[in-house]
């Protein structure tokens, strides 16, 4: 073969190949759409304001509180324990407060977290997107680290109850996401194979856990959220749920 017969791919050709690969990657319709709840569907802005007030206005501590809450949810599962997510959030609030010279009682911390978790509005893009997906015949399942009672109250407040065919809480398996057992349990509960499941979430750790469990995934890049660079890339990455729904409603 002569050198003149070799064709070097142009940028346009590479873009076309990438587009074809993307089309192939999302060519099939998932059997079940699983939705994370907090931050993915529900806007945490008001909750963060209330938690910030409990921390004497130290809004700079909010990220530390949230990551501490996630850390100790993993600690409890890794240790074979279980505690409601709201209670872990309250304990994390006490820990962060104590490290910064702020005193919060256990009772006040729990009231702060539980009450604020139950009064979260949906993001503006959520209801129209759920309506679209529901009208296309998708099975919609919420899949959250919150308790059964907690997510029931959240959905009633946010007006999301009627959109979902099932609500799944990790409370029923006693292991938080992103433990693989939890994704396996959710798939079994819905009588689906892992590859038939798609998680829609705004958290890189949740998306990573789903992908490592053999699921498909769509990432919503809410402000401040990033994918985990060491995990596989999900087939859908969009800035809001409406754009995710637009892609999913094209699939056969």
Order of alpha helices (4+ residues) and beta strands (2+ residues): alpha-beta-alpha-alpha-alpha-alpha-alpha-beta-alpha-beta-alpha-beta-alpha-beta-beta-alpha
